[in-house]
Amino acid sequence: MPKLTKRLIDSLVVEKTSYFIWDSEVIGFGIRVMPSGVRTYQVQYRKGRRTRRSSIGRHGVVTLDQARRTAKAMLGLVASGQDPIEEIARERMAPTVNELCDRFLEMHVADRCKPSTARDYKSVIRRFVKPIIGTYRVAEVERKDIADLHYKLKATPIQANRTLSVLSKMFNMAEIWGLRDDGSNPCRRVPKYRENRKERFLSTDELSKIGHVLSTALTDGSETPYVVAAFRLLLLTGCRLSEIQKMKWEYTTERGLELPETKTGKRCIPLPHSAREVLSDIPKGQTISSLAIPFGIKDLT
């Protein structure tokens, strides 16, 4: 094996098939001559029972000295027990945030989250995560990237915080799946914005107007008894809309409305006498889930 020099490399004859010339000075460093005439610097070594070889760069773009230094550095890593070519291959194949999002939705959200939560996660990922950091490699996302994304949503602090929560859950799963080192979640210590929640309670006059509209709708038949009952139960219990829509007769007990599954888990909601009167007026020939009929009272505003 000769020592590689620029003059030697330039003088190499192009053949019908590619061939290698290896350097006598750095064992494992060489040049490959392609049938096209292109010459590329190569590094090669054995790792276990496998031979690994990788291109360092094209002759003329990378100088001989640069290529030789790169080969020495890579072979030095091999001597210390590392496998630099395998690490480069893993980096090239590393999943992007787009791919992590799809896996998160398919393998975690679809199996473990309620449909309403799944819809929220999908919306956040589609609107904010993929467009902003979707092309980033999962292992390369840093805290500053998450902080920048969070800052871009500062005009809507609640949405910004919800997006941060989704990202945090997603990168926790990335650690579990081995896509990031343990404890490397980039969302950690990114402060959430202060949320100024809006609270408004109906006045006595407004409650009276709603009661009048509901009674009129029930009398003239413009709405079904189930729709009217649903509105009245919302006012009397403080339940969420979805909780009223999914009510079943077996949920009503002496203790109250015992919901087996809500946004905050299992809970019991007290039923005042007026709420029980509303329930008693619902025709028993139908299940209480008839309240799931879409609301349509037109004059409620």
N, C-alpha and C positions, 0 to 999 in steps of 0.2 A: 504494500500500500504506500503510495507516495504522500508527501505532505502537500496538502491543497494550497495552491497559490492562484492568484487571479489569472496569471498567464496560462497556467495549466487548465483552469476551468474554461477559459475562452477558447482553448485549442481543442477541447473535447469534440469528437466527431459525433454527429447526429446519426442514429441508426433507426431501423424500422420499429424496434421495440425500446422501451425505456430501460436504462441501466444505472447502476450506482457506482460511484467511486468514493472510497472511504479514506478518511484522513489518518495519517500515521501518527500525528501529534496528539489528537484528542480522539480516543477510541470511542466510537459510537457517533461520530460527526462525519457527515459526508455530503455529496452533491448528487442529485438525480438529474439525468439528462433525458428529456422527453422527445418523442418523435417529432414534435412540433418545433423543437429547438429550444424550448424553455428549459432553464436550469433552476432548480430549487434546492436550497440547503435543507438537509435532513438531520434529525437526531434519532438514534435508535438504541434501545437497551432491552434487557430481559428483566421481567418481573415475575417471579415464580416460574411457571412453565410457559409463560406467554412472552412473545416478542412484541414490543411496542415501538412504533415508528411514527413520527410526525414531521410535517413540514415546518420549517422556521421562517422561510421567506424566499422570495424570488431573487436570484442573482441579478444584480444591477439595480434593484430597489433596496435590497439589504446588502451591505458590504460584507466581505469575507470576515473581517475582524469582528463586526457586530454579530454575525451568525455564530462564529466560534465562541464568543463570550456567552451568548445565549445558551449554546449547547453545553458549555462547561457548567453554567448555573443549573441547568435542568439535570445534568448527570450528577451534580453534587447533591441535589435533592434526592435522587435515587439512592445514592450512597447512604443517606441518612434515613432511609426506609420509606420515603414518600414515592408517589406515583404521579408525577406532574402531568403526563399526557392524559391519564384517567381523570384527573381533576379538571383539566381543560375541557374534556368531553362532557363531563357532568355539568360544567358551567354552561356549555352551549345548549345542553338538553334541559337545563333548569326551567321549570314552569314559570309562566308569567302570571301576573295578578289576574288577568282575564281568565286563565285556566283555573286558578285557585277559586275564583268566584263561581265558576260553573261547577266545580267539584263540591264546594261548600253548599251550594243550593241543592245539588243532587243527593249528596251523601249525608248531609247534616240537617239542613232546613226541611227538606221534604219528609224526613222520617221523624223529626223531633219537635217541629214547630206547628202551631195551629195554622189553619189556612189564612187567617187574617194577618198573622205575624209573617208568614211566608210571603204574602203579597207585599207587605211593607219592605221586607228585606230585598225582594226582587226589584222593587221600585228604586230603592236607594242604590243598589248595585248598578242598575241600568242607567240611572240619571247622573250619578255622581262618581262612583268608584271607577267603573270601566273607562269613561271618557277622560278621566284625569290621570290615573296611575295604572290603567289596564295593561299597558305595554311593558311596565317595569318587571324585572325579575323578582320573584317572591323573596329570595334570599338577600336581595340588594336594597329592598325598601328600608329607608331609615326614618327615624323619628321626625326629622325635618320635613320629609315628604308628606307624612300624615299631618303635621302641623300646618303646612302650606295648604293642603286640601281643606282642612278644618277652617282655616282663615278665609278661604275663598267663599265659604258659606256663612260668613259672619252676619250677613244681612238677615238671615233667618236662623237665629241661634238654636231654636229647638231642633230644626232640621239638621243643623251642623252637629249637634250633640248626638242625635240619633244615628247619623252617619258614622260618627266616631265609635259609637257602641257596636254597630254592625262590623266595622273594620276590626275592632278589638276581638270580637268573637271569632271572626274569620282567621285572624292571625294566631289565635290560640289553637285553632284546629290545624293550622299549618305546622305548628310545633308538634302536635300529636302525630301528624302524618309524616313527620321527619323532613319537612321542607324548610324548616328553620331550626336553629339551635334553641334548646330549652331556655326560657326566660328572656328571649330576644324580641318579644312582642313590641313593635315600634310605636304602638299606641300608648304604651305606659308613660305616665307622667305628662301627657298632653292635656292641659287643663280645659275643662268644659266651660262654655259660656254661661253666664247667668241667665236663667230663663224667667222672664216676667210673664207668668201665666195670667190669662184673662179670666176673671170670675164675674159672673153676672147672675143675679137672682131676680126672678120675676116679681114684679110688684103685685099688690093685692088687686089693683085695677086690671093688670094684664092677665092675672089668673082668672079673674071674673070673665074677661072677654073670651079666653080660651074655653072656659067652661060653657059659655053660651054657644060658641061655634060648634063644640062637640055635641051638645044637646040638639042643636038645629040639624046637624048632619045626621044624627041618629033618627030624628023624627021624620025628616023628609026623605030618608032612605038614600041620600047621596053618598053615604059611606056605610060599610058593613059594621055590625056590632063589634066585630073583632078589631077593626082598625080603631074605632072609638075607644074600646077597652084598652088597647095598647097604649094610646096617648095618655089615658087617665092613669094607667099603672106607671108610666114613665114619670108623671108628675108626683104621684103618691109615694113611690118607693125610692126614687133616685137611681134606679137601675140603668145600666147601659142599654142602648138600643138592641144590641145583639142578644143580651140576656133576656129581654122581653120577647124577642122574636123566637127564641129557642126554648121558651118555657114549656113544661109538660105538667099534666095534672099531678103526677106522682112527686113533683118537686115541692108541692104545697103541703106543709105539715102544720102541726100545732105550734111549732117553734117559729115558723115563718116560711120564706121561700128558700129552700135549701138547694142551692145550685152546685152540682157536682164538679163543674169545670167552668171557670171564668178566666179573665185575663190575669187575675192575681191568684188563681187557684180556687179550691173549694171554699165556699163561704155561705153563710146563712143571712138572709136579709129580712128584717122584721116586716111583717105585713100588718099595717094598721087596720082598724075596723073598716074604714072607707075602702081600702084596697080589697079586702075580702068581699065586700059588697059588690065591687066591680066584677070580681071573679065569679061570684054567685049568679050574676046576670048573664054570663056567657052560656049559650046553649050547650048542654052537655052532650048533645048528639055529635058534636065535633070535638076533636082534640084541641087542647089549648095552643098547640103549635100552629093553629090557623092564624094566630097573631103574626105569623111571618109574612102574611100578605102585604105587599108594598103599601106604604102609607100614601094617601092621595088626597088628603083634605085640602081643598083649594083656597078656602077662605081664612085659614089659620093665621095668615099674616095680617 
